[in-house]
Amino acid sequence: MLSDLLISSQTTMGIIIAAACVFGVALILYGVFKKFNQMGWLPWQILVIFSAMLVTRALPQTMDPTARLGVACAIFIIVTALVIGAGDAIRHAMLIRVRPANLFFGVCNRLLGAITGVLGLFVVVVAVAGLALPICEYAVPPVQEILGPIVFDTAAYQAVSPYLFDFFLVSFLVSAVHAGYRAGFARGLLTILMCVFAIISFVIAIVFAVAVPGLRNLSTGIGNSIPNRTIGMAVGYLVATFIWFILIFTVFALLGWLIHLLIRKVRYVRPLGIVGGIIMAVVVFALVLVIFSGVGAVVSWISTGGLRSAIGETELEGLESIIQTLEEYTAGIARAFSSPMSSFGAALYNGNVLTGLFPS
């Protein structure tokens, strides 16, 4: 059985590698014709910022977790501002060249364009792997058993694994901040508001489906219609949460539409130029940090038995196996988030101020 899975995974890996090679060739051609000075430089900026963030691993392990997180975020903000600002200045200088480009500049421009195209694919693949592989290694035993001999146990993976989740974290944060900077204040604000509305709707829907005495009858009614109590309770909570989410988010969507009508005349005008972009970049960074902190807080809450306590012993009957599985998986995810202890991810997870908001 395991050998068949290994063969199947190797075949799938071969197909993925072949597709990546074809896509890489296409990106090289795109970069050659697009040219470096007219392409996005985000892959280069991510690599530079990630390299700079490695200094956070030198922070003392005895430092207060919240203070450690604050220092790491300050370093990230300063380095990101310098890198993005320098990139804009260099690009502007390259684009306003009055003299016709000589042969050397033209060749380098196209060569760097090709490299940038491939580098973009590399950064995306490594960033996705930086999230998926640590979680699979620590939290998904079946995948760990399959990929262990060919991935997790290899010397190459052992060498790079301490940096994988940090690479994902930095890549996501830089991409989000860069997008906020480019969007400007008006468009970025509307997008962020809709994301916030969706998160609020989801949280309220969970509360309605699980914790509010009168409203949770919808979950109970759906669950009781299924003979198997364990499956019925799980399906009841999921379906009720989805129904409440749709109803609540519809109200927020109407509010978002009204806001869109108010700002549509200014969304295509850069309101404050660079200042507007900087404001939105800071707002996006704070929002993403809150989202990551929220995910970490939920993972910590479930893995330490918080969900079990919230449900209570009377409601736990029939859900014991599901709760235990959730606790095992979230415990593995917590290890993926916080390994090694010197990493940026560990600073974010251990210094998370939102963890204290969840009842123990």
C-alpha positions as CSV (number, residue, x, y, z in Angstrom):
1,M,0.0,0.0,0.0
2,L,2.8,2.4,1.0
3,S,4.9,1.5,-2.0
4,D,1.9,2.2,-4.3
5,L,1.4,5.6,-2.7
6,L,5.1,6.4,-3.1
7,I,5.0,5.5,-6.8
8,S,1.8,7.6,-7.2
9,S,3.4,10.5,-5.4
10,Q,6.6,10.3,-7.5
11,T,4.5,10.2,-10.7
12,T,2.6,13.2,-9.6
13,M,5.8,15.0,-8.6
14,G,7.2,14.3,-12.1
15,I,4.1,15.8,-13.7
16,I,4.3,18.9,-11.5
17,I,8.0,19.3,-12.3
18,A,7.4,19.0,-16.0
19,A,4.6,21.6,-15.8
20,A,6.8,23.9,-13.8
21,C,9.6,23.7,-16.4
22,V,7.1,24.6,-19.2
23,F,5.8,27.4,-17.2
24,G,9.3,28.5,-16.4
25,V,10.3,28.7,-20.1
26,A,7.2,30.8,-20.7
27,L,8.2,33.1,-17.9
28,I,11.7,33.5,-19.4
29,L,10.3,34.5,-22.7
30,Y,7.9,36.9,-21.0
31,G,10.8,38.5,-19.1
32,V,12.9,38.8,-22.3
33,F,10.2,40.6,-24.2
34,K,8.8,42.6,-21.2
35,K,12.3,43.7,-20.0
36,F,13.4,44.2,-16.4
37,N,12.7,47.9,-16.0
38,Q,9.0,47.3,-16.9
39,M,8.4,44.2,-14.8
40,G,7.4,43.9,-11.1
41,W,10.4,43.6,-8.8
42,L,8.5,42.0,-6.0
43,P,10.4,38.7,-6.1
44,W,13.7,40.5,-5.6
45,Q,12.3,42.6,-2.9
46,I,11.0,39.6,-1.0
47,L,14.4,37.9,-1.1
48,V,16.1,41.0,0.1
49,I,13.6,41.6,3.0
50,F,13.7,37.9,4.0
51,S,17.5,38.0,4.1
52,A,17.3,41.1,6.3
53,M,14.8,39.5,8.6
54,L,17.3,36.7,9.5
55,V,18.8,39.2,12.0
56,T,15.8,38.7,14.2
57,R,17.1,35.2,15.0
58,A,19.9,36.8,16.9
59,L,17.5,38.4,19.4
60,P,18.0,36.9,22.9
61,Q,15.7,34.0,23.6
62,T,15.2,35.3,27.1
63,M,13.5,38.5,25.7
64,D,9.8,39.0,26.6
65,P,7.8,37.3,23.7
66,T,5.7,40.4,23.1
67,A,8.8,42.7,23.0
68,R,10.5,40.2,20.7
69,L,7.5,40.4,18.3
70,G,7.6,44.2,18.5
71,V,11.2,44.4,17.6
72,A,10.8,41.9,14.7
73,C,7.8,43.9,13.3
74,A,9.8,47.1,13.6
75,I,12.7,45.6,11.7
76,F,10.3,44.4,9.0
77,I,8.6,47.7,8.6
78,I,11.9,49.7,8.3
79,V,13.5,47.2,5.9
80,T,10.3,46.9,3.8
81,A,10.0,50.7,3.5
82,L,13.6,51.1,2.5
83,V,13.5,48.3,-0.1
84,I,10.2,49.4,-1.7
85,G,11.3,53.0,-1.7
86,A,14.6,52.2,-3.2
87,G,13.0,50.1,-5.9
88,D,10.7,52.9,-6.9
89,A,13.6,55.3,-7.1
90,I,15.7,53.0,-9.2
91,R,12.8,52.1,-11.5
92,H,12.0,55.8,-12.0
93,A,15.6,56.5,-12.9
94,M,15.7,53.7,-15.4
95,L,12.4,54.7,-17.1
96,I,13.3,58.4,-17.6
97,R,16.5,57.7,-19.4
98,V,16.6,60.2,-22.3
99,R,19.5,58.7,-24.1
100,P,18.8,55.7,-26.3
101,A,19.8,52.5,-24.5
102,N,23.1,51.1,-25.6
103,L,23.6,47.4,-26.5
104,F,25.0,46.4,-23.1
105,F,22.0,48.0,-21.2
106,G,19.5,46.4,-23.6
107,V,21.0,42.9,-23.2
108,C,21.2,43.3,-19.4
109,N,17.7,44.6,-19.3
110,R,16.3,41.6,-21.1
111,L,18.5,39.1,-19.2
112,L,17.4,40.4,-15.9
113,G,13.8,40.3,-17.1
114,A,14.2,36.6,-17.9
115,I,15.8,36.0,-14.5
116,T,13.0,38.0,-12.8
117,G,10.3,35.9,-14.5
118,V,11.8,32.6,-13.2
119,L,12.5,34.1,-9.8
120,G,8.8,35.0,-9.5
121,L,7.9,31.3,-10.0
122,F,10.6,30.2,-7.5
123,V,9.3,32.6,-4.8
124,V,5.7,31.5,-5.2
125,V,6.7,27.8,-5.1
126,V,8.9,28.2,-2.1
127,A,6.4,30.3,-0.3
128,V,3.6,27.7,-0.8
129,A,6.0,25.0,0.3
130,G,6.9,27.1,3.3
131,L,3.4,26.8,4.6
132,A,2.4,23.4,3.4
133,L,5.5,21.3,4.2
134,P,6.0,22.3,7.9
135,I,2.2,21.7,8.5
136,C,2.4,18.3,6.8
137,E,5.5,17.4,8.7
138,Y,4.2,18.2,12.1
139,A,0.4,17.9,11.8
140,V,-0.6,15.4,9.1
141,P,0.9,12.0,10.0
142,P,-0.4,10.2,6.8
143,V,1.4,12.7,4.6
144,Q,4.4,12.6,6.8
145,E,4.6,8.9,6.4
146,I,4.4,9.2,2.6
147,L,6.8,12.1,2.1
148,G,9.1,11.3,5.0
149,P,11.6,9.1,3.1
150,I,11.7,11.4,0.0
151,V,11.4,14.8,1.6
152,F,11.3,15.2,5.4
153,D,14.2,12.9,6.1
154,T,16.6,14.2,3.5
155,A,19.6,16.4,4.5
156,A,18.5,19.2,2.1
157,Y,15.1,19.5,3.8
158,Q,16.6,19.4,7.3
159,A,18.9,22.3,6.2
160,V,16.2,24.6,4.9
161,S,13.2,23.6,7.0
162,P,14.0,26.1,9.8
163,Y,13.5,28.9,7.3
164,L,10.5,27.7,5.4
165,F,7.7,29.1,7.4
166,D,9.5,32.4,7.8
167,F,9.8,32.6,4.0
168,F,6.1,32.1,3.6
169,L,5.4,34.7,6.4
170,V,7.7,37.3,4.9
171,S,6.5,36.7,1.3
172,F,2.8,37.0,2.3
173,L,3.4,40.2,4.4
174,V,5.6,41.9,1.7
175,S,3.1,41.0,-1.0
176,A,0.2,42.4,1.1
177,V,2.1,45.6,2.0
178,H,3.2,46.1,-1.6
179,A,-0.4,45.6,-2.8
180,G,-1.7,48.1,-0.3
181,Y,1.0,50.6,-1.3
182,R,0.1,50.3,-5.0
183,A,-3.7,50.4,-4.4
184,G,-3.7,53.7,-2.6
185,F,-6.1,54.8,0.1
186,A,-9.6,54.7,-1.4
187,R,-9.5,51.4,-3.2
188,G,-7.4,49.7,-0.5
189,L,-9.8,50.9,2.2
190,L,-12.8,49.5,0.4
191,T,-11.1,46.1,-0.1
192,I,-10.0,45.9,3.5
193,L,-13.4,46.8,4.8
194,M,-15.0,44.0,2.8
195,C,-12.4,41.5,4.1
196,V,-13.1,42.8,7.7
197,F,-16.8,42.5,7.1
198,A,-16.4,38.9,5.9
199,I,-14.3,38.0,9.0
200,I,-16.8,39.6,11.3
201,S,-19.6,37.8,9.6
202,F,-17.9,34.5,10.0
203,V,-17.1,35.0,13.7
204,I,-20.7,36.1,14.4
205,A,-22.0,33.1,12.5
206,I,-19.9,30.7,14.6
207,V,-21.2,32.4,17.8
208,F,-24.8,32.1,16.6
209,A,-24.4,28.5,15.6
210,V,-22.5,27.3,18.6
211,A,-22.9,29.5,21.7
212,V,-26.2,31.6,21.6
213,P,-28.9,29.5,23.3
214,G,-31.8,30.5,21.2
215,L,-30.1,30.7,17.8
216,R,-28.2,27.4,18.2
217,N,-31.5,25.5,17.8
218,L,-30.8,25.6,14.1
219,S,-27.6,23.6,14.6
220,T,-29.4,21.2,16.9
221,G,-32.4,20.7,14.6
222,I,-30.1,19.9,11.6
223,G,-28.0,17.6,13.7
224,N,-30.9,15.7,15.1
225,S,-32.2,14.9,11.5
226,I,-29.1,12.7,10.9
227,P,-29.1,9.3,12.7
228,N,-25.4,9.3,13.5
229,R,-25.0,11.7,16.4
230,T,-21.3,12.5,15.8
231,I,-21.8,13.3,12.1
232,G,-25.1,15.0,12.8
233,M,-23.6,17.4,15.3
234,A,-20.7,18.3,13.0
235,V,-22.9,18.8,10.0
236,G,-25.4,20.7,12.0
237,Y,-22.8,23.2,13.2
238,L,-21.2,23.6,9.7
239,V,-24.5,24.1,7.9
240,A,-25.9,26.5,10.5
241,T,-22.6,28.5,10.5
242,F,-22.8,28.7,6.7
243,I,-26.5,29.9,6.7
244,W,-25.8,32.5,9.4
245,F,-22.7,33.7,7.5
246,I,-24.7,34.2,4.3
247,L,-27.4,36.1,6.1
248,I,-25.0,38.4,8.1
249,F,-22.6,39.0,5.2
250,T,-25.4,40.0,3.0
251,V,-26.1,42.9,5.3
252,F,-22.5,43.9,5.4
253,A,-22.3,43.6,1.6
254,L,-25.1,46.1,1.2
255,L,-23.1,48.4,3.5
256,G,-20.0,47.9,1.4
257,W,-22.0,48.8,-1.7
258,L,-23.2,52.1,-0.1
259,I,-19.6,52.9,0.8
260,H,-18.6,52.1,-2.8
261,L,-21.1,54.6,-4.1
262,L,-19.6,57.3,-1.8
263,I,-16.0,56.8,-2.9
264,R,-16.3,55.7,-6.5
265,K,-15.6,59.3,-7.7
266,V,-12.3,59.3,-5.9
267,R,-11.1,55.7,-6.2
268,Y,-9.4,56.4,-9.5
269,V,-7.7,59.5,-8.2
270,R,-4.5,59.0,-6.1
271,P,-5.7,61.1,-3.1
272,L,-2.5,61.8,-1.4
273,G,0.0,60.3,-3.7
274,I,2.8,58.5,-1.9
275,V,1.4,59.4,1.5
276,G,-1.9,57.6,0.6
277,G,0.0,54.5,-0.4
278,I,2.1,54.5,2.8
279,I,-1.0,54.8,4.9
280,M,-2.7,51.9,3.2
281,A,0.5,49.8,3.4
282,V,0.6,50.3,7.2
283,V,-3.1,49.5,7.5
284,V,-2.7,46.3,5.4
285,F,0.3,45.3,7.4
286,A,-1.6,45.7,10.7
287,L,-4.7,43.9,9.3
288,V,-2.6,40.9,8.1
289,L,-0.8,40.8,11.4
290,V,-4.1,40.7,13.2
291,I,-5.4,37.9,10.9
292,F,-2.2,35.8,11.5
293,S,-2.5,36.5,15.2
294,G,-6.1,35.4,15.2
295,V,-5.3,32.2,13.5
296,G,-2.5,31.5,15.9
297,A,-4.7,32.3,18.9
298,V,-7.4,29.9,17.6
299,V,-4.8,27.2,17.0
300,S,-3.4,27.7,20.5
301,W,-6.9,27.7,22.1
302,I,-7.9,24.5,20.5
303,S,-4.6,22.7,21.0
304,T,-4.6,23.5,24.7
305,G,-8.2,22.2,25.3
306,G,-10.0,25.6,25.1
307,L,-12.6,24.3,22.6
308,R,-13.3,21.2,24.8
309,S,-13.9,23.4,27.8
310,A,-16.1,25.8,25.8
311,I,-18.4,23.1,24.5
312,G,-18.7,21.5,28.0
313,E,-19.0,17.9,29.1
314,T,-22.8,17.7,28.4
315,E,-22.4,18.6,24.8
316,L,-19.2,16.7,24.3
317,E,-20.8,13.3,23.9
318,G,-20.5,12.2,20.3
319,L,-17.9,14.9,19.5
320,E,-15.1,13.4,21.5
321,S,-13.2,11.9,18.5
322,I,-13.6,15.1,16.5
323,I,-12.4,17.3,19.3
324,Q,-9.4,15.0,20.0
325,T,-8.5,15.0,16.3
326,L,-8.7,18.8,16.2
327,E,-6.5,19.0,19.2
328,E,-3.9,16.7,17.7
329,Y,-3.8,18.5,14.4
330,T,-3.7,22.0,16.0
331,A,-0.9,20.9,18.3
332,G,1.1,19.9,15.2
333,I,0.3,23.2,13.5
334,A,1.5,25.1,16.6
335,R,4.8,23.2,16.3
336,A,5.0,24.2,12.7
337,F,4.3,27.8,13.5
338,S,6.9,28.1,16.3
339,S,9.8,26.0,15.1
340,P,12.6,27.0,15.5
341,M,12.1,29.2,18.5
342,S,14.4,31.9,17.1
343,S,12.2,32.4,13.9
344,F,10.0,35.3,13.0
345,G,7.0,32.8,13.0
346,A,7.8,31.8,16.6
347,A,8.0,35.5,17.6
348,L,4.5,36.0,16.1
349,Y,3.1,32.9,17.6
350,N,4.6,33.2,21.1
351,G,4.2,37.0,21.4
352,N,0.5,36.8,20.3
353,V,-1.5,39.2,22.4
354,L,-4.8,37.8,21.1
355,T,-4.2,34.5,22.8
356,G,-5.3,36.0,26.1
357,L,-8.7,36.9,24.7
358,F,-9.7,33.3,24.4
359,P,-11.1,31.6,27.6
360,S,-8.9,28.8,28.8
